[in-house]
Amino acid sequence: MLTTVQFRRGGKNMRTLIATVMAGLVAATGAVAEDLDRIKAAGKIVVATEAAFPPFEFVQDGVIVGFGADLLKEVVADMGVAVEQLDLPFQGILAGLEAGQYDLVATSVAITPERAATYAFTRPIASIENAIVTKADNTAVSATEGLNGLIVATQLGSSTEAVAREIDAALKDAGGTGFADLRLLQTFADTAFALRSGQVDAIVVGNTTAGEAMVAAPGEFKIATTWGDPVYIAWVVRPGNPGLLGAVNATIGRLADSGALAALQEKWVGTQMSVPADGYLPPGAVQ
């Protein structure tokens, strides 16, 4: 609770308040900055993952596997700690990190200006294009203009939700009707099911997710068009943790320099993706 107090310039109350606030900030900063030391002392890092985004992270025979899982093995090996991995819905995963429920979000999170203003991103581990996917026999959608009057779906809380809203707004700005409806579903797998079953006309997903859907259901889907620039995918820690952020980045850098990161991309995604070592954070990003 915040108490309101009247102050005289340079008075005792003001000096006391400033001292108290500064002490609190130092204490809070120190507590956060010691995350890596605490993790190493405990011998364990607690990680949150949404294991519903193949080929990056998904469950197979009761175990989380994928590109991210292989990368996480390298990170914890370099740290010399064990890992406790939680499989959680994407919609609340960043809020849980902010609340201190775990140390690292090791799931595919697109770097956006809004997120980067609150959460500290690692170096990118992949890049993804925004794809508009339709049924394979759909001849009406060859550009985004074809989405006017259609029902479109994407995952709730994902970066592609913002992309879908951006497309809808652009259609209306151009004099079109925009989407007939934007349906926000729990997972990307749910969006593919909705498209296949005829509940929606198109879905907005990453091109790698589109590829997975097309492999899983040959001849059912196609990428009708794409939208915007590629987005970088990274992991997330709480701001003010240079030690932990640096440790994760060191592993990503080692793998990138040796070619092992590209090999993991090839293994799981089927292609190599360009990922920069710097210049990937938007203005105003925290670290």
C-alpha positions in Angstrom: 0.0 0.0 0.0 1.3 3.5 -0.9 1.0 6.1 1.9 0.8 9.8 0.9 2.9 12.2 2.9 3.4 15.9 2.7 7.1 17.0 2.3 9.1 20.1 2.7 11.9 20.5 0.1 15.0 18.9 1.6 13.2 18.0 4.8 13.7 14.9 6.9 10.7 13.1 5.5 11.8 13.5 2.0 15.4 12.4 2.7 14.0 9.4 4.6 11.7 8.4 1.7 14.5 8.7 -0.8 16.8 6.6 1.3 14.1 4.0 1.8 13.2 3.9 -1.9 16.9 3.6 -2.9 17.5 0.8 -0.4 14.5 -1.1 -1.8 15.7 -0.7 -5.3 19.2 -1.9 -4.4 17.7 -4.9 -2.5 15.4 -5.8 -5.4 18.1 -5.4 -8.0 20.4 -7.6 -6.0 17.8 -10.3 -5.5 17.1 -10.4 -9.2 20.8 -10.2 -10.2 21.6 -13.3 -8.2 19.3 -15.6 -10.1 22.2 -17.4 -11.8 24.1 -17.8 -8.5 20.9 -19.1 -6.9 20.3 -21.6 -9.8 23.9 -22.9 -9.6 23.7 -23.2 -5.8 20.5 -25.2 -6.0 21.9 -27.2 -8.9 18.6 -26.8 -10.8 16.9 -24.4 -13.2 13.1 -24.2 -13.4 11.9 -23.8 -17.0 8.5 -23.2 -18.6 7.6 -24.5 -22.0 4.5 -24.7 -24.1 5.0 -28.1 -25.6 2.4 -27.6 -28.3 4.5 -25.9 -31.1 6.1 -28.6 -33.2 8.8 -28.9 -34.4 10.2 -26.5 -31.8 8.7 -28.1 -28.7 6.1 -30.9 -28.5 5.4 -34.1 -26.5 6.3 -37.4 -27.9 5.9 -40.6 -25.8 5.3 -38.5 -22.7 8.6 -36.5 -23.2 9.1 -32.9 -24.4 11.1 -33.1 -27.6 12.0 -30.8 -30.5 14.4 -28.1 -31.5 14.0 -26.3 -28.2 14.5 -29.4 -26.2 17.8 -30.2 -27.9 18.9 -26.6 -27.4 17.9 -26.6 -23.7 20.1 -29.7 -23.1 23.0 -27.7 -24.3 22.2 -24.7 -22.1 21.8 -26.7 -18.9 24.9 -28.7 -19.7 26.9 -25.5 -20.0 25.5 -24.3 -16.7 26.2 -27.6 -15.0 22.7 -27.9 -13.5 19.6 -30.1 -13.7 16.4 -28.9 -15.3 12.8 -29.0 -14.0 10.6 -28.4 -17.1 7.0 -27.3 -16.8 4.6 -27.7 -19.7 2.2 -24.7 -19.5 -0.3 -22.9 -21.8 1.3 -20.1 -23.7 -1.3 -17.5 -22.7 0.0 -17.1 -19.2 3.6 -18.2 -19.6 5.2 -14.7 -19.6 3.1 -13.5 -16.7 4.3 -16.6 -14.7 7.9 -15.7 -15.4 7.3 -12.1 -14.2 5.7 -13.5 -11.0 8.8 -15.6 -10.3 7.2 -19.0 -10.8 10.2 -20.2 -12.9 13.6 -18.9 -14.1 13.4 -19.2 -17.8 10.8 -19.4 -20.6 12.3 -21.9 -23.0 9.6 -21.9 -25.6 9.3 -20.1 -28.9 8.5 -16.5 -28.2 8.4 -13.9 -31.0 10.3 -10.7 -30.2 7.9 -7.8 -30.4 8.2 -4.2 -29.2 5.5 -4.7 -26.6 7.1 -7.8 -25.1 10.6 -6.5 -25.3 9.6 -3.5 -23.2 8.8 -5.8 -20.3 10.7 -9.0 -20.7 14.4 -9.7 -21.4 15.0 -11.7 -24.6 17.9 -14.0 -25.4 19.6 -14.0 -28.7 17.3 -15.3 -31.4 17.3 -19.0 -32.0 15.1 -19.0 -35.2 13.2 -16.8 -37.6 9.7 -17.3 -38.8 7.5 -15.8 -41.5 3.8 -15.1 -41.0 1.8 -17.4 -43.2 -1.8 -17.3 -44.3 -2.9 -20.9 -44.7 -6.0 -22.1 -46.5 -7.4 -25.4 -47.7 -5.4 -26.6 -50.7 -8.4 -26.3 -53.1 -9.1 -22.7 -52.1 -8.5 -20.5 -55.2 -10.1 -17.3 -53.8 -7.2 -16.4 -51.5 -3.9 -15.6 -53.3 -3.2 -12.3 -51.4 -4.4 -10.8 -48.2 -7.2 -9.0 -50.0 -8.9 -12.3 -50.4 -9.5 -12.5 -46.7 -12.2 -9.8 -46.8 -15.4 -11.3 -45.5 -13.8 -14.6 -44.4 -13.5 -16.3 -41.0 -9.9 -16.3 -39.8 -8.3 -18.0 -36.8 -5.0 -18.0 -35.0 -3.7 -18.8 -31.5 -4.8 -16.6 -28.6 -2.0 -14.5 -27.1 0.5 -15.4 -29.8 2.4 -13.0 -32.0 0.2 -14.1 -34.9 -2.8 -12.7 -33.0 -1.3 -9.3 -33.4 -0.4 -10.1 -37.0 -4.0 -11.1 -37.8 -5.4 -8.0 -36.2 -2.9 -5.9 -38.3 -4.1 -7.6 -41.5 -7.7 -7.1 -40.6 -7.1 -3.4 -39.9 -5.1 -3.0 -43.2 -8.0 -4.6 -45.1 -10.4 -2.1 -43.6 -8.1 0.8 -44.2 -7.9 -0.2 -47.8 -11.7 0.0 -48.1 -12.5 -3.6 -47.6 -14.8 -5.3 -45.1 -12.1 -7.0 -43.1 -12.6 -10.4 -41.6 -16.1 -11.7 -41.0 -14.7 -12.9 -37.7 -11.3 -13.5 -36.0 -11.4 -16.6 -33.8 -8.7 -17.0 -31.2 -8.0 -20.6 -30.2 -6.0 -22.3 -27.5 -3.2 -23.8 -29.7 -2.0 -23.7 -33.2 -3.1 -27.4 -33.6 -6.6 -26.2 -32.8 -6.4 -23.7 -35.6 -5.4 -26.4 -38.1 -8.3 -28.6 -37.0 -10.7 -25.7 -37.3 -9.5 -25.1 -40.9 -9.6 -28.7 -41.9 -13.1 -29.2 -40.5 -14.4 -26.1 -42.3 -15.0 -24.0 -39.1 -12.8 -21.2 -40.5 -11.7 -20.2 -44.0 -8.0 -19.4 -43.2 -5.5 -19.3 -40.4 -2.6 -17.1 -39.6 0.4 -19.1 -38.3 4.2 -19.2 -38.6 5.5 -20.8 -41.8 7.1 -23.6 -39.8 3.7 -24.4 -38.2 2.1 -24.3 -41.6 4.8 -26.8 -42.8 4.0 -29.1 -39.9 0.3 -29.0 -40.7 0.9 -29.8 -44.4 3.1 -32.7 -43.5 0.6 -34.1 -41.0 -2.3 -33.8 -43.6 -0.8 -34.1 -47.1 -2.9 -32.4 -49.7 -5.2 -30.6 -47.2 -3.5 -27.2 -46.8 -1.4 -24.6 -48.6 0.3 -21.4 -47.8 -1.8 -18.9 -49.8 0.4 -15.9 -49.0 2.6 -14.3 -46.3 2.5 -11.0 -44.4 5.2 -8.7 -43.2 8.8 -9.2 -42.3 10.2 -12.4 -40.7 10.0 -12.4 -36.9 12.8 -13.5 -34.6 12.1 -16.2 -32.1 13.9 -16.3 -28.7 13.7 -17.3 -25.1 12.9 -15.0 -22.1 14.3 -14.3 -18.6 13.3 -11.6 -16.1 14.9 -8.2 -16.7 17.9 -7.4 -14.6 19.5 -10.8 -14.8 22.7 -10.3 -16.8 24.3 -13.4 -15.5 21.5 -15.8 -16.5 20.8 -14.0 -19.8 24.6 -14.0 -20.5 24.8 -17.7 -19.8 22.0 -18.6 -22.1 23.4 -16.3 -24.8 26.8 -17.8 -24.5 25.5 -21.2 -25.3 23.4 -19.9 -28.2 26.5 -18.1 -29.5 28.7 -21.1 -29.1 26.3 -23.2 -31.1 25.8 -20.5 -33.7 29.6 -20.1 -34.2 30.2 -23.8 -34.5 27.4 -24.4 -37.0 25.6 -26.7 -34.4 22.6 -24.3 -34.2 22.1 -24.4 -38.0 22.4 -28.2 -37.8 19.6 -28.3 -35.1 17.4 -26.1 -37.3 18.0 -28.4 -40.2 17.3 -31.4 -38.1 14.0 -30.2 -36.7 12.7 -27.5 -39.1 14.1 -28.8 -42.4 15.9 -25.6 -43.2 18.5 -23.2 -41.8 17.3 -19.8 -40.5 19.3 -16.6 -40.2 19.6 -15.4 -36.6 21.7 -12.3 -35.8 24.0 -11.9 -32.8 23.0 -8.3 -32.2 20.6 -5.6 -33.5 17.6 -7.8 -33.0 16.0 -5.9 -30.1 13.5 -3.1 -30.8 14.0 0.4 -29.3 13.1 0.6 -25.6 13.9 -3.1 -25.0 14.8 -4.1 -21.4 17.7 -6.4 -20.5 
